[in-house]
Amino acid sequence: MEDEIMTLNLYKYGLDDYFVNESLIYTNLFIARVTEQHREQYKVITEYGELNAVVSGKLAYHADGKAGFPAVGDWVMIDRVDENSGHAVIHHILGRKSRFTRKAAGTANEEQIVAANIDTIFICMSLNADFNLRRLERYLTIAWESMATPVIVLTKSDLCEDVRLKLNEVTSVAMGVDVVVCSAENSDGLDVILTYTKPGKTIAFIGSSGVGKSTLINRLMGQDILATKQIRRDDDKGRHATTHRQLLLLPNGGIAIDTPGMRELKIFTGDLSKTFEDIDELALGCKYKNCAHSNEPGCAVRQAIKNGILSEKRFESYQKLQREMSYDGLNARQRENEKINRMFGSKAEMKQAFRQIKGNKKR
């Protein structure tokens, strides 16, 4: 009976048969979920409660970059369930069912996992100075690739005088995505937020600094668990409150992951086809299959922009993200070839174009 109660405790934290079956491969180890990440140290929840943990030397040695280390939300295999002999040691990371990632800071093309094994991603954007459709498109591109379901949460509605206008702007670039308008200040929309927080299901709160993620989670928790900061009066922007990723069990049984605000979100991998489904559908009407949507005759995309069906800014955002995803991980020569392919189609076509220009000059 005691073992049954312990197992149910971990099921509250999102454990399911998928992870249980994989954990059986490892003998003399215990399953746990990462609840906090502090550089080289972690907190994990086990059937006996929460304890501190570090990765084993073997796991660190074989890790393929940052993505090879545990992240908040990961299910891992550890060597002990108490700290009588020191911190627990993480020996294995179980297969991730989903993950929200970004390109790590720096010049190297390296993946950084923000949160793992999530069912829903709350893309939080405030309705004051933080409101930015182009940034939202970037978040959606990564979210669609994560294998989790994105939901847009527009916060601080109490500070916005034109909520309906901005809601229309958001829905115009977020086809097929639920949008929730809320205010943690006066509790508007919290009842809708709660419908997504289901027992055993994990929601990651993602967004820029100061959009109110921590405040929103505090309202869902029913108490001030997470540190928060007021917005700056001089520019209406929020300030960093969360400094590390943290997993919390909500009173209604849902699971929330709070993440630090990201001032810059570089794409490591993403799904442009879902974020810009409208542009892909328009492109099907182009005269040429390899249409670059610049000056080609019969371009349905350029015609849609001319007719006001598609905004120039949205198309420019699409092209920018497309270039970013194409160039990441390429060396200087590969980047140059990619630019040539975008401008001319191929090196052969570029040489042909230059020969034609020289021929025109001679005439």
C-alpha positions in Angstrom: 0.0 0.0 0.0 2.9 2.3 0.8 4.5 1.8 -2.6 1.2 2.5 -4.3 0.9 5.9 -2.6 4.5 6.8 -3.5 3.8 5.9 -7.2 0.7 8.0 -7.2 2.7 11.0 -6.0 4.9 10.9 -9.1 1.9 10.5 -11.4 0.7 13.8 -10.0 3.9 15.2 -11.5 3.2 13.9 -14.9 4.6 10.3 -14.7 3.0 7.9 -17.2 3.5 4.5 -18.7 5.8 5.9 -21.4 8.4 6.9 -18.9 7.7 4.0 -16.5 8.4 1.4 -19.3 11.7 3.0 -20.3 12.8 3.3 -16.6 12.6 -0.5 -16.3 15.7 -0.8 -18.5 17.8 0.6 -15.7 18.4 -1.5 -12.7 19.3 -0.2 -9.2 18.3 3.3 -10.2 15.2 5.4 -9.3 13.0 7.5 -11.5 12.7 11.3 -10.7 11.6 14.5 -12.5 13.7 17.6 -12.7 11.9 20.5 -10.9 14.7 23.1 -10.8 17.9 23.9 -12.7 20.7 26.0 -11.3 23.7 25.8 -13.6 25.4 22.6 -12.6 23.0 21.6 -9.9 19.4 20.4 -10.0 16.4 19.7 -7.8 14.4 16.5 -8.6 11.2 15.1 -7.2 11.2 11.5 -6.3 8.7 9.1 -4.7 10.1 10.2 -1.3 10.1 14.0 -2.0 12.4 16.6 -3.4 16.2 16.5 -3.2 19.3 18.0 -4.8 21.1 16.3 -7.6 24.1 16.6 -10.0 24.9 14.8 -13.2 27.3 11.9 -13.3 30.7 12.3 -14.9 29.8 9.8 -17.6 26.6 11.6 -18.5 28.5 14.9 -18.7 31.3 13.4 -20.8 28.9 11.9 -23.4 26.5 14.9 -23.5 26.0 16.3 -27.0 26.2 20.0 -26.0 23.7 21.7 -23.7 20.8 19.6 -24.9 22.6 16.5 -23.5 22.2 17.7 -20.0 19.0 17.5 -17.9 16.4 20.3 -18.3 13.4 21.2 -16.1 10.6 18.8 -16.9 13.0 15.9 -17.8 12.4 12.5 -16.3 15.8 11.1 -15.2 17.3 8.0 -13.5 19.1 8.7 -10.2 21.1 6.6 -7.8 19.4 7.4 -4.5 16.3 8.9 -3.1 17.8 10.6 0.0 20.8 12.8 0.7 22.3 10.8 3.5 25.3 10.1 1.2 25.3 13.5 -0.5 23.5 14.8 -3.5 21.7 12.3 -5.8 23.5 11.6 -9.0 21.7 11.7 -12.4 22.8 8.9 -14.6 20.3 8.9 -17.5 17.8 11.2 -19.1 14.7 9.4 -20.3 13.4 10.0 -23.9 11.7 13.4 -24.2 8.2 13.5 -25.5 8.4 17.2 -26.3 10.7 20.1 -25.7 10.8 23.8 -26.2 14.3 24.8 -27.4 16.2 27.8 -28.6 19.6 28.5 -30.0 22.1 28.9 -27.1 23.8 32.2 -26.6 27.1 32.7 -28.3 28.3 32.0 -31.9 28.1 28.2 -31.8 25.1 26.5 -33.3 24.0 24.7 -30.2 20.6 23.7 -28.9 19.4 24.8 -25.4 16.3 23.2 -23.9 14.1 25.6 -22.1 11.6 23.0 -20.9 11.0 19.3 -21.5 8.0 16.9 -21.6 5.4 19.6 -21.8 1.8 19.3 -23.0 1.0 22.9 -23.5 3.1 26.0 -24.1 1.7 29.3 -22.9 3.3 32.0 -25.1 2.8 35.0 -22.8 2.8 38.5 -24.3 1.6 41.6 -22.4 -0.8 44.0 -24.0 1.3 47.1 -23.1 4.8 47.9 -24.3 5.8 44.3 -24.9 3.2 43.7 -27.6 5.1 42.6 -30.7 3.6 40.5 -33.5 6.9 39.7 -35.1 8.2 38.3 -31.8 5.0 36.3 -31.4 5.6 34.7 -34.9 9.1 33.7 -33.7 7.7 32.0 -30.5 5.1 30.2 -32.5 7.6 28.9 -35.0 9.5 27.2 -32.2 6.4 26.1 -30.3 4.9 24.3 -33.3 8.2 22.3 -33.6 8.2 21.4 -29.9 5.5 18.7 -30.1 3.4 20.6 -27.5 0.3 22.6 -28.1 0.8 26.4 -28.2 -1.7 28.8 -26.5 -1.2 32.5 -26.7 -1.8 34.3 -23.4 -2.2 38.1 -23.6 -1.5 39.4 -20.2 -2.0 42.8 -18.4 -5.3 43.5 -20.2 -6.0 46.1 -17.4 -3.2 48.2 -18.9 -4.6 48.2 -22.5 -7.2 50.5 -23.9 -7.6 48.8 -27.3 -7.8 45.1 -26.3 -10.2 44.2 -29.2 -7.9 45.7 -31.8 -4.8 43.9 -30.5 -6.7 40.7 -30.2 -7.7 40.9 -33.9 -4.0 41.6 -34.8 -2.9 38.5 -32.9 -5.6 36.2 -34.4 -4.5 37.4 -37.9 -1.0 35.9 -37.4 -1.9 32.9 -35.2 -4.2 30.7 -37.2 -5.4 27.6 -35.3 -4.1 28.8 -32.0 -6.2 29.5 -28.9 -5.8 33.0 -27.6 -6.6 33.9 -24.0 -6.8 37.5 -22.7 -6.2 37.9 -19.0 -5.1 40.2 -16.2 -3.5 38.8 -13.0 -4.2 42.2 -11.4 -8.0 41.9 -11.5 -8.2 38.1 -12.1 -9.9 38.6 -15.5 -9.5 35.5 -17.7 -8.0 33.3 -14.9 -11.0 31.0 -15.1 -10.2 30.4 -18.8 -6.5 29.8 -17.9 -7.5 27.2 -15.4 -9.3 25.1 -18.0 -5.9 24.3 -19.5 -4.3 23.2 -16.2 -5.4 19.6 -16.0 -4.1 17.1 -13.5 -0.9 15.4 -14.6 -0.5 17.8 -17.6 2.5 20.2 -17.8 2.3 23.8 -19.0 5.4 25.8 -19.7 5.1 29.6 -19.4 7.3 31.2 -22.0 7.7 34.9 -22.9 9.8 38.0 -22.6 11.0 39.5 -19.3 8.3 41.2 -17.3 5.2 40.0 -19.1 3.7 38.7 -15.9 4.4 34.9 -16.1 5.4 34.6 -12.4 2.5 36.8 -11.3 0.1 34.6 -13.3 1.5 31.4 -11.8 1.2 32.9 -8.3 -2.5 33.6 -8.9 -3.0 30.0 -10.1 -1.1 28.7 -7.0 -3.3 30.9 -4.7 -0.2 32.3 -3.0 3.0 34.2 -3.8 5.4 31.4 -4.4 7.5 33.1 -7.1 9.2 36.5 -6.9 7.7 39.3 -9.0 8.6 42.9 -9.8 6.5 45.8 -10.9 6.8 47.3 -14.3 9.0 50.3 -14.8 7.0 53.6 -14.9 9.4 55.3 -17.4 9.0 52.8 -20.3 6.1 50.6 -19.2 8.3 47.5 -19.4 8.6 44.7 -16.9 11.8 43.6 -15.2 13.4 40.2 -14.6 11.9 38.3 -11.7 12.5 34.6 -12.5 16.2 33.7 -12.5 15.9 30.0 -13.0 13.5 27.4 -14.4 11.2 25.9 -11.9 8.4 23.2 -12.0 5.4 23.6 -9.6 2.4 21.5 -8.8 -0.8 23.6 -9.0 -3.6 23.2 -6.4 -5.9 21.8 -9.1 -3.4 19.1 -10.1 -1.9 20.8 -13.1 1.8 21.3 -13.5 3.4 24.7 -14.3 7.0 25.4 -15.4 8.1 29.0 -14.9 11.0 30.2 -17.1 13.2 33.3 -17.1 12.2 36.0 -19.5 14.0 35.9 -22.9 15.0 39.2 -24.4 16.4 37.4 -27.4 15.0 34.2 -28.8 17.1 32.7 -31.6 15.7 29.7 -33.4 17.6 26.4 -33.3 14.8 24.6 -35.1 11.2 25.5 -35.9 8.1 24.9 -38.0 7.5 27.8 -40.4 4.8 25.9 -42.3 2.3 26.1 -39.4 3.2 29.6 -38.3 3.0 31.0 -41.8 0.4 28.6 -43.2 -1.3 31.5 -45.0 1.8 32.3 -47.0 2.4 28.7 -48.0 -1.2 28.4 -49.2 -0.8 31.6 -51.3 2.5 30.3 -52.7 0.6 27.3 -54.2 -0.9 29.8 -56.6 2.4 31.1 -57.9 3.2 30.5 -61.6 6.6 28.9 -60.8 7.2 26.2 -58.2 10.5 27.7 -57.2 9.1 31.2 -57.0 11.2 33.4 -54.6 8.3 35.9 -54.3 10.4 38.9 -55.4 9.9 40.0 -59.0 8.8 36.8 -60.7 5.8 37.1 -63.0 2.6 35.4 -61.8 3.7 35.5 -58.1 0.5 35.0 -56.0 2.3 36.1 -52.8 3.3 39.5 -54.2 -0.2 39.9 -55.6 -1.7 39.2 -52.2 0.6 41.9 -50.7 -0.5 44.4 -53.4 -4.1 43.6 -52.8 -3.8 44.1 -49.0 -4.5 40.4 -48.3 -1.1 39.8 -46.8 0.9 42.5 -45.0 4.4 43.3 -46.2 5.7 43.1 -42.6 4.4 39.6 -42.1 6.0 38.5 -45.3 9.3 40.1 -44.3 9.1 38.3 -41.0 8.6 35.0 -42.8 11.7 35.6 -45.0 13.8 36.7 -42.0 13.0 33.5 -40.1 13.5 31.4 -43.2 16.9 32.9 -43.7 17.8 32.4 -40.1 16.9 28.8 -40.1 18.7 28.2 -43.4 22.0 29.8 -42.2 22.3 28.4 -38.7 25.0 25.8 -38.5 26.6 26.7 -41.9 30.2 27.7 -42.2 31.2 30.9 -44.2 31.4 29.1 -47.6 28.1 27.4 -47.0 26.4 30.7 -46.0 27.7 32.3 -49.1 26.4 29.5 -51.3 23.0 29.8 -49.5 22.9 33.5 -50.3 23.7 32.8 -54.0 21.0 30.2 -54.1 18.4 32.6 -52.7 19.4 35.4 -55.1 20.0 33.4 -58.3 18.8 29.8 -57.8 22.3 28.3 -58.2 25.9 29.2 -59.0 25.3 28.2 -62.6 22.4 30.6 -62.9 24.5 33.3 -61.2 27.3 32.9 -63.8 24.7 33.0 -66.5 23.4 36.2 -65.2 26.8 37.8 -65.0 27.6 36.7 -68.6 24.4 38.3 -69.7 25.3 41.5 -67.9 28.7 41.6 -69.6 27.1 40.9 -73.0 24.7 43.8 -72.5 27.7 46.1 -71.6 29.5 45.2 -74.8 26.5 46.2 -76.9 
